[in-house]
Amino acid sequence: MLVVAIDIGGTFTDLIGFDDADRRFVQAKSLTTPAQLGQGVIDCIRKSALTAAAVDELIHGSTIAINTLIERKGAKTGLVVTRGTRDVYIIGRGNRPEAYSLFFHRHRPLVPRHLTREVGERLLSSGEVHAPLDRAGIAEACRVLAAEGVEAVAVCFLHSYVNPEHERIAGDMIRAAMPRAYVSLSHEILREYREFERMSTTVVNAYIGPKVGGYVKELEASLGDIGFRGALSIMRSNGGVMTPAIATARPAAMMESGPVGGIIASAQVGCALGFRNVISFDMGGTTAKASLVREGEPTMAPGYYVGGYASGHPVMLPMIDVVEVGAGGGSIAWLDDVGALKVGPQSAGADPGPICYRGGGFEPTITDANVVLGRLDPDNFLGGEMKLDADAARRGIDEKIAAPLKMDAIAAAQAIVEIAIAKMSLAVREVSVAKGYDPRDFALVASGGAGPLHVVAIARELYIPKVVVPLFPSHFSALGMLLADERHDFIRTFYCDLATVDFAALLKIHHEMVAQASATLRHAAQAQRQIHLDLRYVGQEFTLQVPVGVEAIASGDRAGIRAAFDALYEHRYAHHSPDEPVEMVNIRLALIGKRPKPVFPRLAPRGGAKPARTRAVYLAEARKASPCPVYQRETLGAGDEIAGPALIQEHGTTTVLFAQDALTVAPSGELIITVGAG
């Protein structure tokens, strides 16, 4: 088979393919085309010299979903709710996370109040019908929303997570009355209690649905035009892949479809090297992302807030836990109103890009700073495909940063990089220290075009002893997509005391979710199940996800489930309360279809590392450049050792070693760095 993965990032679109016949990897990189994202995909395929007709499966990850929401460029959306709940979505939660911020603002609803229509119907929390559905009210809501030019409709009835019948009827009526409208029903997106979060997730899905669904259909058509006849899979935020049909119906599931690929790859590369606990660090052109992998498994989150917890939109779908900061290679350095130097979150992106790209950019970026410091070779960027303008980068930093701060361009460039490292170190702390894990117990796996440039400095900041620079680091998210399995996540609220839970009813719900997931599973031959129960002490608000086996549910193993909860609570909070009653809130199921994986070739020894050249580089706080050996990664062999300071260049990125750092090339080709104490 020939399997290809394509990841669209903020600056570059990356392609990596694996030909199973001759065990060969193919890679390509092109600038992202923001105005027409699909064009970047086609450009990458053409640059790779692959024949589209020969590709058996294409896996695709994109930022289109999250960008559509953040930039508020989605469809005009209406919301249909149970009478009496019209303002639930607008009011949201009553907490104020930033109590003393004068600039705090609540989430800005995607649906205005006049496009939120109430209809008569009422279900009890048990699922019983208290008041029947008012079909005339649905018809009237459709008439009003159609007259307003609504393009998408979200339906979220009270307690429909237990009994979805009223929503199904309403959905059929809306589709008949508004055939061109995109319709999202809450029970098809999220069958979990908490009305605001469920309503927000459904609204987000509807809001981005027409644009994301249109993009997926256009991509399928464009690929067909160049001869592609294979299977198209879309990366989703939970680290699995899904079909285009599912992506079109549930686009909210692909919010982080790009970054999670690198986390999947970090987990598998770490395990192969004997590092089962790793922190994945991905620094691209626009942002830097960090995620924790423990015992070979990425950390999952039940959802997240797009735009931040304080004022963002809750999207409560399972996803790999990622912390993202606005510090990518294209992040802009600027001076605030009091003259303090800031870096990001605004980015030069792919258009116009950093100053050194010669694309019309005029704001200095982290990439420009690295060019000025000599850490990037202007004549050998992307293997020589792009020539960088080092003089223009230096002038830009001098004019915008150095001169106003009365410092030289080198010191300003060094300051830009140090501020970026401080920001990225905080992201690594947030996924480790903030969750109760010591980063010194983990290896740091670096990826992204700018990741290897900065990863050793971040490791020094956090006293992380080992750094891994994998194969194809600048294509690592795409590589992770090749390694990803098919995955479908389902959740059902099942609220009861653990002491009185009806395990027969719980097992029935489990079987229903398995049947629903199996109906859409492509790779069913080696399917695996993961079951979690959301448990908490009675009186608490939030839960812990406790892994259990289906055998524990079938046998009604209350004591075993309780012991697993107490152990997890003890680990997370350093105490537990064995005498307190426990209640269950949700049951979660992940059905994973195992896909065939590429077999990485072994690297042969080559008789020792030899530098290709020496270049003057600013690596320390001293204002003087030092001669630094530069190695080409493709010339390194298994077992080669390099002592810092040194640069290791390859297509797409450069790895920076400081004094006292020691690098060893693994038999499988990864660079394993022992971080010095300097």
Number of C-alpha atoms within 10 A of each C-alpha: 14 20 22 27 29 32 31 29 27 25 26 23 27 27 28 26 26 23 18 14 8 9 12 14 18 13 24 21 26 20 20 25 20 17 9 10 18 21 16 23 26 17 18 23 25 14 13 15 11 16 12 20 13 15 21 16 19 22 23 28 29 25 19 24 25 21 16 19 21 14 8 12 12 23 22 21 26 31 29 24 24 19 15 12 18 19 12 15 24 18 12 18 12 7 9 13 12 13 8 8 9 7 6 13 12 18 19 11 16 22 21 14 14 12 19 22 22 19 23 17 19 22 22 14 15 11 16 12 15 10 11 11 20 14 16 11 17 22 15 14 21 23 14 15 23 17 9 14 12 20 21 26 31 26 26 27 28 26 22 26 27 20 20 20 16 20 24 17 13 22 19 12 16 21 15 12 15 19 10 13 22 24 28 26 24 27 23 15 23 22 20 24 21 12 19 19 22 25 29 25 27 29 31 29 31 33 32 29 28 23 19 26 21 13 18 21 15 13 20 17 13 16 21 14 11 14 14 20 17 17 14 22 22 26 35 33 25 30 29 28 29 23 18 21 15 15 21 24 20 22 27 29 26 29 26 24 30 27 37 34 31 31 35 28 24 37 25 20 23 23 16 12 14 10 23 20 22 29 27 29 31 32 28 24 29 24 26 27 26 30 28 30 27 16 13 20 18 26 17 18 15 15 18 19 15 17 14 11 14 15 17 17 25 23 25 22 23 22 26 28 23 26 18 19 20 22 31 33 31 32 30 27 30 20 14 9 7 6 11 10 16 17 25 23 16 17 28 25 24 23 18 17 26 32 27 27 21 16 12 12 19 20 23 32 34 28 28 33 30 25 22 28 25 19 24 24 21 19 14 17 18 21 14 13 12 14 16 22 18 23 14 18 28 24 17 23 27 22 14 18 28 20 13 11 15 10 12 15 23 24 18 25 28 22 20 26 23 17 18 25 20 14 18 28 21 19 21 27 18 19 22 21 13 12 12 14 16 14 22 15 16 22 24 31 30 29 32 28 26 28 28 28 25 21 27 29 21 23 23 17 13 16 17 21 20 23 24 29 22 22 17 21 27 30 28 28 33 33 30 27 34 28 21 27 22 24 24 25 21 22 25 22 20 23 17 15 17 21 13 9 16 14 17 13 12 18 18 12 17 21 14 12 21 18 12 13 18 17 9 14 19 15 16 16 10 9 17 12 15 14 20 18 23 21 27 24 21 13 10 10 7 10 16 17 19 21 16 17 12 16 10 14 19 13 11 17 13 15 12 12 19 19 12 14 25 21 14 18 19 13 12 14 10 10 12 16 11 12 6 10 14 20 22 21 20 21 24 21 20 20 22 24 23 19 18 13 13 19 11 13 12 12 16 13 14 12 11 13 19 15 17 12 11 14 16 15 22 22 22 12 11 11 13 12 16 15 15 22 20 23 22 17 20 11 13 25 22 21 21 18 18 24 16 18 19 26 25 22 25 20 22 20 24 27 26 23 28 21 15 14 20 19 22 20 23 19 17 19 22 19 26 21 24 21 23 19 11 8
